Structures are given as C-alpha cells and as structure tokens.
C-alpha cells in the first residue's frame, strides 16, 4: 500500500488578492481630483448662468410693473370723477420741483390719490392729488405730487417720489393726422397754433437701462370719453 504525502496547503485555491501599489493609489487620487474639479466647474457655471438669467427676468418684471402702474394711474385720471366728457384731464403744466428750475411737465389729477402717495398717514393716500412726470439723468423717473387740500398747495413745491431709478429717458409720440404718421420727440411739442402752449402726446416712451440691458415700453395717453370706460 502506497501512501502519498501532500505538501501543506495542497488542494486549496491559492489566494489571488493583492494590495494596491503606490502608483495605482496615486492614479486613483488623480482621477478623483479631476472629477471633483469638473463637477465644481459645472456647478459654478450653472450658478453663473442662473444669476444672469435671474437678472434678465427681474429686469423684465420691473419694466412691466412700472408700465402697468403708469397705465393704471393715467386711466384713472380720465374717468369720472377725475374727468368729465370732452375735457382734457391730462395736460401740460408748469411745475417747480424742489430746489429746481420750473419746467412744463405732463400733469394729471387723481381724486382718490394713489397707493404710492401717502402723507402724513402712511396708511391713507392723500385725495385730490395733482401729479406730474419727469425723467432725470442719474435719478430715474420721478413722480411730483401734492394735494389741493394742502394749505400751501399754490406756493410749496410738490413732493417727489422715485417711481424707478432705471428709466434713463422719456420721450413723446405724436400722431399727425395729415401725414398719417407718428413722430417721436425728446421734449413736449409746441402747439402749432402759437403761444407758449405745449401739446399733450398720444403716447409715452420709457427707456429702461440696467447694466448692459435696455428695454423700451410704450404707454398710451388716454383721453376722456363719454359713458363708461372701455377697459
């Protein structure tokens, strides 16, 4: 009978696992670092892109809000009791701003006041308010206003409220029925009948500027009509 002697460990699978070499560890770390750098670059790029888009969105929202506000106030000025049929509730008047030189400005009246025109009670707007619009360089679009009920209405200059600092220019559109065309003027147009009177424009143009963005909106200047308003 022959006896076979096997060496120790014979008949069992050999272990194939081995440790990582230093070169493999360094290569893995380098790949992880590159992945993190690429991920951070992507995240910051998306953040920058979103920031730019947010500025555009907010700028557009602002221009629309200011335009709607002025449209509402001008419409309010041409319906009863602010105006009567065939009247001119929106006109041009000579206004003396605070510490400034008198200027002829587009002017309208709000019998019930406006949510922006509160004084001295911040919860109650003043009634019978006369308002004027003026665009100033480096200041924006200014609403000049005071109430006819104030003691020194005829002598004191109107208060001033900045509607928006982003308006850099205001121009006026006039329609010529004879030539059937529109013209845009940077100042109120003199009345061809002569004298010092100025014509009320049919439309206002507001130029908004923020950073490198520019937008222009057009506001129709309404007139008083008989009956109920169509809006």
SULPE-V105990 format. One record per residue. N is the residue number from 1. SS is DSSP state (H for helix, E for strand, - for the rest). OMEGA is omega in whole degrees, -180 to 180 (none if undefined). Layout:
BEGIN
n->[N:N]
ss->[SS:SS]
omega->[OMEGA:OMEGA]
END
This chain:
BEGIN
n->[1:2:3:4:5:6:7:8:9:10:11:12:13:14:15:16:17:18:19:20:21:22:23:24:25:26:27:28:29:30:31:32:33:34:35:36:37:38:39:40:41:42:43:44:45:46:47:48:49:50:51:52:53:54:55:56:57:58:59:60:61:62:63:64:65:66:67:68:69:70:71:72:73:74:75:76:77:78:79:80:81:82:83:84:85:86:87:88:89:90:91:92:93:94:95:96:97:98:99:100:101:102:103:104:105:106:107:108:109:110:111:112:113:114:115:116:117:118:119:120:121:122:123:124:125:126:127:128:129:130:131:132:133:134:135:136:137:138:139:140:141:142:143:144:145:146:147:148:149:150:151:152:153:154:155:156:157:158:159:160:161:162:163:164:165:166:167:168:169:170:171:172:173:174:175:176:177:178:179:180:181:182:183:184:185:186:187:188:189:190:191:192:193:194:195:196:197:198:199:200:201:202:203:204:205:206:207:208:209:210:211:212:213:214:215:216:217:218:219:220:221:222:223:224:225:226:227:228:229:230:231]
ss->[-:-:-:-:-:-:-:-:-:-:-:-:-:-:-:-:-:-:-:-:-:H:H:H:H:H:H:H:H:H:H:H:H:H:H:H:H:H:H:H:H:H:H:H:H:H:H:H:H:H:H:H:H:H:H:H:H:H:H:H:H:H:H:H:H:H:H:H:H:H:H:H:H:H:H:H:H:-:-:-:-:-:-:-:-:-:-:-:-:-:E:E:E:E:E:-:-:-:-:-:-:-:E:E:E:E:E:E:E:E:-:-:-:-:-:-:-:E:-:-:-:-:-:-:E:-:-:-:E:E:E:E:E:E:E:E:-:-:-:E:E:E:E:E:E:E:E:-:-:-:-:-:-:-:-:-:-:-:E:E:E:E:E:E:-:-:E:E:E:E:E:E:E:E:E:E:-:-:-:-:E:E:E:E:E:-:-:-:-:E:-:-:-:-:-:-:-:E:-:-:-:-:E:E:E:E:E:E:E:E:-:-:E:E:E:E:E:E:E:E:-:-:-:-:-:-:-:-:-:-:-]
omega->[-176:179:180:-180:179:177:-180:179:-179:178:177:-179:179:177:-179:-179:178:-180:177:175:180:-180:180:178:180:179:178:178:179:179:178:-180:179:179:179:178:179:180:179:178:179:-178:-179:178:178:178:178:179:179:179:178:179:178:178:179:-179:-179:178:178:179:-179:-180:180:-179:179:180:179:179:-179:176:-179:-178:180:177:179:-177:-175:178:179:3:-179:-176:175:-177:177:177:178:-175:176:-177:178:180:176:-176:176:180:178:178:-178:180:180:-179:177:-172:174:-170:178:-177:179:-177:-179:-179:-178:-179:178:-171:-178:178:-5:-180:-177:-179:-176:177:177:176:177:-176:175:-175:175:-179:178:175:-178:179:179:178:179:-179:-174:172:177:-172:170:-175:177:-179:180:-174:-176:-177:-175:-175:-178:175:-180:172:-177:177:177:177:177:175:-174:177:-179:178:174:179:-170:178:177:179:178:-178:-178:-180:180:178:179:171:179:-178:178:177:179:-172:177:177:-179:178:178:-179:-177:-177:177:-177:173:-180:175:-179:172:174:178:177:179:179:174:-175:180:-178:179:176:177:178:-178:-179:177:177:-175:176:-180:179:178:176:-179:177:-177:-179:none]
END
